[in-house]
Amino acid sequence: VHIAYVVRMPNGAEVDRAEPEAPLMFKLGERQSIVAMELGLRGMNTGGVRQLVIPPHLAYGARGRGRVPPNATLVMIVRLVKVD
């Protein structure tokens, strides 16, 4: 799948982004993304947009990642750009 997204903390601070012109690409079902992404994309149609509120255990948990602190809840707006 090819997705565009914006990830924010609950306070609105942006921590990650992928634009439609340069989408993130990965294979569903191969654990190449966080669990919430695998679950949240199920049933989406190309061009569809969803808001996902992601609890820590479905994101980066106690380890955090980059600008995401440990045990953070994330708010993600994701658009399914393309399916190969």
DSSP file (Angstrom, degrees, kcal/mol; ACC not computed):
  #  RESIDUE AA STRUCTURE BP1 BP2  ACC     N-H-->O    O-->H-N    N-H-->O    O-->H-N    TCO  KAPPA ALPHA  PHI   PSI    X-CA   Y-CA   Z-CA
    1    1 A V              0   0    0      0, 0.0    25,-1.8     0, 0.0     2,-0.5   0.000 360.0 360.0 360.0 156.5    0.0    0.0    0.0
    2    2 A H  E     +AB  25  82A   0     80,-2.7    79,-2.2    23,-0.2    80,-1.6  -0.993 360.0 179.7-121.2 122.7    1.0    3.6   -0.5
    3    3 A I  E     -AB  24  80A   0     21,-2.8    21,-2.7    -2,-0.5     2,-0.4  -0.946  23.7-154.8-129.7 147.5   -0.3    6.0    2.2
    4    4 A A  E     + B   0  79A   0     75,-2.2    75,-3.1    -2,-0.4     2,-0.3  -0.904  32.9 161.2-108.6 146.5   -0.1    9.7    3.1
    5    5 A Y  E     -CB  18  78A   0     13,-2.0    13,-2.5    -2,-0.4     2,-0.4  -0.993  36.2-146.3-159.8 162.8   -0.4   10.6    6.7
    6    6 A V  E     -CB  17  77A   0     71,-1.8    71,-2.3    -2,-0.3     2,-0.5  -0.992  18.2-160.3-132.5 130.7    0.1   13.1    9.5
    7    7 A V  E     +CB  16  76A   0      9,-2.8     8,-3.0    -2,-0.4     9,-1.4  -0.956  16.1 173.9-114.6 128.9    0.8   11.9   13.0
    8    8 A R  E     -CB  14  75A   0     67,-3.0    67,-3.0    -2,-0.5     6,-0.2  -0.910  32.5-116.9-128.9 156.9    0.2   14.2   16.0
    9    9 A M    >   -     0   0    0      4,-2.6     3,-2.5    -2,-0.3    65,-0.2  -0.488  45.8 -99.4 -78.1 162.1    0.4   14.0   19.7
   10   10 A P  T 3  S+     0   0    0      0, 0.0    -1,-0.1     0, 0.0    64,-0.1   0.769 125.4  60.6 -57.0 -24.8   -3.0   14.6   21.4
   11   11 A N  T 3  S-     0   0    0      2,-0.1     0, 0.0     1,-0.0     0, 0.0   0.464 123.5-104.6 -82.0   0.2   -1.9   18.2   22.1
   12   12 A G  S <  S+     0   0    0     -3,-2.5     2,-0.3     1,-0.3    -1,-0.0   0.301  71.7 144.5  97.7  -8.3   -1.6   18.8   18.3
   13   13 A A        -     0   0    0     -5,-0.1    -4,-2.6     1,-0.1    -1,-0.3  -0.494  49.1-128.7 -67.6 124.8    2.2   18.7   18.0
   14   14 A E  E     +C    8   0A   0     -2,-0.3    -6,-0.3    -6,-0.2     3,-0.1  -0.567  33.2 170.1 -77.2 134.6    3.1   17.1   14.7
   15   15 A V  E     +     0   0A   0     -8,-3.0    52,-0.3     1,-0.4     2,-0.3   0.564  62.9   5.9-119.1 -16.2    5.6   14.2   15.0
   16   16 A D  E     -C    7   0A   0     -9,-1.4    -9,-2.8    51,-0.1    -1,-0.4  -0.983  56.6-179.6-164.2 157.8    5.6   12.7   11.5
   17   17 A R  E     -C    6   0A   0     -2,-0.3     2,-0.4   -11,-0.2   -11,-0.2  -0.974  12.5-169.0-161.0 145.2    4.2   13.2    8.0
   18   18 A A  E     -C    5   0A   0    -13,-2.5   -13,-2.0    -2,-0.3     6,-0.1  -0.962  23.9-142.6-136.7 122.6    4.2   11.6    4.5
   19   19 A E    >   -     0   0    0     -2,-0.4     3,-1.3     3,-0.3   -16,-0.1  -0.433  23.5-113.5 -82.7 156.2    2.8   13.6    1.7
   20   20 A P  T 3  S+     0   0    0      0, 0.0    -1,-0.1     0, 0.0   -16,-0.0   0.813 117.7  58.1 -58.2 -29.8    0.7   12.1   -1.2
   21   21 A E  T 3  S+     0   0    0      1,-0.3   -17,-0.0     2,-0.0    -3,-0.0   0.732 121.9  25.0 -73.1 -21.4    3.5   13.0   -3.6
   22   22 A A  S <  S-     0   0    0     -3,-1.3    -3,-0.3   -19,-0.0    -1,-0.3  -0.517  91.0-178.3-138.9  66.3    6.0   10.9   -1.6
   23   23 A P        -     0   0    0      0, 0.0     2,-0.4     0, 0.0   -19,-0.2  -0.180  32.8-105.6 -70.9 159.3    3.8    8.4    0.2
   24   24 A L  E     -A    3   0A   0    -21,-2.7   -21,-2.8    -6,-0.1     2,-0.4  -0.679  38.2-157.5 -77.1 135.6    5.0    5.7    2.7
   25   25 A M  E     +A    2   0A   0     -2,-0.4     2,-0.3   -23,-0.2   -23,-0.2  -0.968  25.1 141.5-120.7 133.6    5.0    2.3    1.0
   26   26 A F        -     0   0    0    -25,-1.8     2,-0.5    -2,-0.4     7,-0.0  -0.978  48.1-102.0-159.5 166.0    4.8   -1.1    2.8
   27   27 A K    > > -     0   0    0     -2,-0.3     3,-1.2     3,-0.1     5,-0.6  -0.836  36.2-127.8 -95.9 124.2    3.2   -4.5    2.6
   28   28 A L  T 3 5S+     0   0    0     -2,-0.5    10,-0.0     1,-0.2    -1,-0.0  -0.403  91.5  25.4 -65.6 144.4    0.2   -5.2    4.8
   29   29 A G  T 3 5S+     0   0    0     -2,-0.1    -1,-0.2     1,-0.1     9,-0.0   0.480  97.7  92.1  83.1   2.4    0.5   -8.3    6.9
   30   30 A E  T < 5S-     0   0    0     -3,-1.2    -2,-0.1     0, 0.0    -3,-0.1   0.162  97.0-114.2-115.6  17.6    4.3   -8.3    7.0
   31   31 A R  T   5S+     0   0    0      1,-0.1    -3,-0.1     3,-0.1     4,-0.1   0.847  72.9 135.5  55.0  39.4    4.7   -6.3   10.2
   32   32 A Q      < +     0   0    0     -5,-0.6     2,-0.3     2,-0.1    -1,-0.1   0.417  68.4  32.3 -93.4  -0.3    6.4   -3.5    8.3
   33   33 A S  S    S-     0   0    0     -6,-0.1     2,-0.0     1,-0.1     5,-0.0  -0.842 103.4 -67.4-141.5 177.6    4.4   -0.8   10.2
   34   34 A I    >>  -     0   0    0     -2,-0.3     4,-1.5     1,-0.1     3,-0.7  -0.336  49.5-111.5 -67.8 155.8    2.9   -0.4   13.7
   35   35 A V  H 3> S+     0   0    0     24,-0.3     4,-2.3     1,-0.3     5,-0.2   0.881 115.8  59.2 -56.3 -42.7   -0.1   -2.7   14.6
   36   36 A A  H 3> S+     0   0    0     22,-2.2     4,-3.2     1,-0.2    -1,-0.3   0.853 102.7  53.1 -59.2 -35.5   -2.6    0.2   14.5
   37   37 A M  H <> S+     0   0    0     -3,-0.7     4,-1.8    21,-0.3    -1,-0.2   0.928 107.7  50.4 -65.8 -44.8   -1.7    0.9   10.9
   38   38 A E  H  < S+     0   0    0     -4,-1.5     4,-0.5     1,-0.2    -2,-0.2   0.919 118.0  39.7 -57.7 -44.5   -2.3   -2.7    9.9
   39   39 A L  H >< S+     0   0    0     -4,-2.3     3,-0.8     1,-0.2    -2,-0.2   0.903 113.6  53.4 -72.8 -41.9   -5.7   -2.6   11.6
   40   40 A G  H 3< S+     0   0    0     -4,-3.2    -1,-0.2     1,-0.2    -2,-0.2   0.746 104.9  53.5 -69.8 -25.5   -6.7    0.9   10.6
   41   41 A L  T >< S+     0   0    0     -4,-1.8     3,-2.0    -5,-0.2    -1,-0.2   0.627  79.3 116.9 -85.3 -13.0   -6.2    0.3    6.9
   42   42 A R  T <  S+     0   0    0     -3,-0.8     3,-0.1    -4,-0.5    -3,-0.0  -0.318  85.4   7.3 -58.6 131.1   -8.4   -2.7    6.7
   43   43 A G  T 3  S+     0   0    0      1,-0.3    -1,-0.3    -2,-0.0     2,-0.1   0.443  93.3 140.4  80.0  -0.1  -11.4   -2.1    4.5
   44   44 A M    <   -     0   0    0     -3,-2.0     2,-0.3     4,-0.1    -1,-0.3  -0.480  43.6-139.1 -76.2 147.4  -10.3    1.2    3.2
   45   45 A N    >   -     0   0    0     -2,-0.1     3,-2.7    -3,-0.1    35,-0.3  -0.729  37.6 -83.1 -98.0 154.0  -10.8    2.2   -0.4
   46   46 A T  T 3  S+     0   0    0     -2,-0.3    35,-0.2     1,-0.3     3,-0.1  -0.343 121.7  23.2 -55.3 132.2   -8.2    4.0   -2.5
   47   47 A G  T 3  S+     0   0    0     33,-4.1    -1,-0.3     1,-0.3    34,-0.1   0.248  94.1 136.8  90.4 -11.3   -8.6    7.7   -1.8
   48   48 A G    <   -     0   0    0     -3,-2.7    32,-2.2    32,-0.2     2,-0.4  -0.317  39.7-153.5 -69.3 151.6  -10.2    7.0    1.6
   49   49 A V  E     +D   79   0A   0     30,-0.2     2,-0.3    -3,-0.1    30,-0.2  -0.985  14.3 176.9-128.6 137.0   -9.2    9.0    4.7
   50   50 A R  E     -D   78   0A   0     28,-2.4    28,-2.8    -2,-0.4     2,-0.5  -0.980  24.8-137.9-136.7 150.7   -9.5    7.9    8.3
   51   51 A Q  E     -D   77   0A   0     -2,-0.3     2,-0.5    26,-0.2    26,-0.2  -0.950  23.3-166.4-104.4 127.0   -8.5    9.4   11.7
   52   52 A L  E     -D   76   0A   0     24,-3.4    24,-3.1    -2,-0.5     2,-0.7  -0.958  13.3-158.4-114.8 127.5   -6.9    6.8   14.0
   53   53 A V  E     -D   75   0A   0     -2,-0.5    22,-0.2    22,-0.2    -2,-0.0  -0.936  23.9-159.9-102.2 113.8   -6.5    7.5   17.7
   54   54 A I  E     -D   74   0A   0     20,-3.4    20,-2.5    -2,-0.7     5,-0.1  -0.847   8.9-145.0-109.5 116.0   -3.7    5.0   18.6
   55   55 A P    >   -     0   0    0      0, 0.0     3,-2.0     0, 0.0     4,-0.4  -0.383  33.8-104.9 -71.3 156.8   -3.0    3.8   22.1
   56   56 A P  G > >S+     0   0    0      0, 0.0     5,-2.1     0, 0.0     3,-1.8   0.841 117.0  60.3 -52.1 -40.4    0.6    3.2   23.0
   57   57 A H  G 3 5S+     0   0    0      1,-0.3   -22,-0.1     3,-0.1    16,-0.1   0.671 108.4  45.1 -68.6 -13.6    0.4   -0.6   22.9
   58   58 A L  G < 5S+     0   0    0     -3,-2.0   -22,-2.2   -23,-0.1   -21,-0.3   0.323 123.4  35.0-105.2   5.0   -0.6   -0.4   19.2
   59   59 A A  T < 5S-     0   0    0     -3,-1.8   -24,-0.3    -4,-0.4    -2,-0.1   0.317 129.4 -37.3-119.6-110.0    2.1    2.2   18.4
   60   60 A Y  T >>5S-     0   0    0     12,-0.3     3,-1.1     1,-0.2     4,-1.0   0.414  72.1-166.9-109.3   0.1    5.6    2.4   19.9
   61   61 A G  G >4< -     0   0    0     -5,-2.1    10,-3.1     1,-0.2     3,-0.7  -0.056  60.6 -17.2  54.9-146.0    4.8    1.4   23.5
   62   62 A A  G 34 S+     0   0    0      8,-0.3    -1,-0.2     1,-0.2    -5,-0.0   0.640 133.8  59.9 -70.8 -16.1    7.3    2.0   26.2
   63   63 A R  G <4 S-     0   0    0     -3,-1.1    -1,-0.2     6,-0.1    -2,-0.2   0.775  84.5-165.0 -85.2 -25.3   10.2    2.4   23.8
   64   64 A G    <<  -     0   0    0     -4,-1.0     2,-0.2    -3,-0.7    -1,-0.1  -0.094  11.8-124.5  64.2-175.5    8.9    5.4   21.9
   65   65 A R  B >   -E   68   0B   0      3,-2.5     3,-2.9     1,-0.1    -1,-0.1  -0.794  51.4 -42.4-170.0 125.9   10.5    6.3   18.6
   66   66 A G  T 3  S-     0   0    0      1,-0.3    -1,-0.1    -2,-0.2   -51,-0.0  -0.306 130.9  -4.7  55.4-120.8   12.1    9.5   17.3
   67   67 A R  T 3  S+     0   0    0    -52,-0.3    -1,-0.3    -2,-0.1   -51,-0.1   0.401 115.8  96.4 -85.3   3.0    9.9   12.4   18.4
   68   68 A V  B <  S-E   65   0B   0     -3,-2.9    -3,-2.5   -53,-0.1     3,-0.1  -0.845  71.3-143.0 -93.8 115.7    7.3   10.1   19.9
   69   69 A P    >   -     0   0    0      0, 0.0     3,-1.0     0, 0.0    -5,-0.2  -0.279  34.5 -75.5 -73.1 163.7    8.0    9.7   23.6
   70   70 A P  T 3  S+     0   0    0      0, 0.0    -8,-0.3     0, 0.0    -9,-0.1  -0.247 115.0  11.5 -55.8 144.7    7.5    6.4   25.4
   71   71 A N  T 3  S+     0   0    0    -10,-3.1     2,-0.3     1,-0.2    -9,-0.1   0.789  90.9 161.0  57.8  35.1    3.9    5.4   26.1
   72   72 A A    <   -     0   0    0     -3,-1.0     2,-0.4   -11,-0.5   -12,-0.3  -0.681  37.8-139.6 -90.8 137.9    2.4    8.1   23.8
   73   73 A T        -     0   0    0     -2,-0.3     2,-0.3   -18,-0.1   -20,-0.0  -0.766  27.2-154.6 -84.1 139.6   -1.1    8.0   22.4
   74   74 A L  E     - D   0  54A   0    -20,-2.5   -20,-3.4    -2,-0.4     2,-0.5  -0.881  14.9-150.0-119.9 150.4   -1.0    9.2   18.8
   75   75 A V  E     -BD   8  53A   0    -67,-3.0   -67,-3.0    -2,-0.3     2,-0.4  -0.987  24.2-175.6-117.4 121.1   -3.6   10.8   16.5
   76   76 A M  E     -BD   7  52A   0    -24,-3.1   -24,-3.4    -2,-0.5     2,-0.6  -0.965  21.1-161.4-125.3 130.7   -3.1    9.9   12.8
   77   77 A I  E     -BD   6  51A   0    -71,-2.3   -71,-1.8    -2,-0.4     2,-0.4  -0.959  25.3-174.8-104.4 120.5   -4.9   11.1    9.7
   78   78 A V  E     -BD   5  50A   0    -28,-2.8   -28,-2.4    -2,-0.6     2,-0.4  -0.947  15.9-165.5-124.7 137.7   -4.2    8.5    7.0
   79   79 A R  E     -BD   4  49A   0    -75,-3.1   -75,-2.2    -2,-0.4     2,-1.0  -0.986  21.1-134.9-121.0 128.6   -5.1    8.5    3.3
   80   80 A L  E     +B    3   0A   0    -32,-2.2   -33,-4.1    -2,-0.4   -32,-0.2  -0.734  28.7 175.5 -82.6 106.2   -4.9    5.4    1.2
   81   81 A V  E     -     0   0A   0    -79,-2.2     2,-0.3    -2,-1.0   -78,-0.2   0.891  58.3 -12.8 -80.9 -42.8   -3.2    6.7   -1.9
   82   82 A K  E     -B    2   0A   0    -80,-1.6   -80,-2.7   -36,-0.1     2,-0.4  -0.991  48.7-147.6-161.4 149.2   -2.7    3.5   -3.9
   83   83 A V              0   0    0     -2,-0.3   -37,-0.0   -82,-0.2    -3,-0.0  -0.996 360.0 360.0-122.8 126.9   -2.8   -0.3   -3.6
   84   84 A D              0   0    0     -2,-0.4    -1,-0.1     0, 0.0     0, 0.0   0.425 360.0 360.0 -93.5 360.0   -0.4   -2.4   -5.7
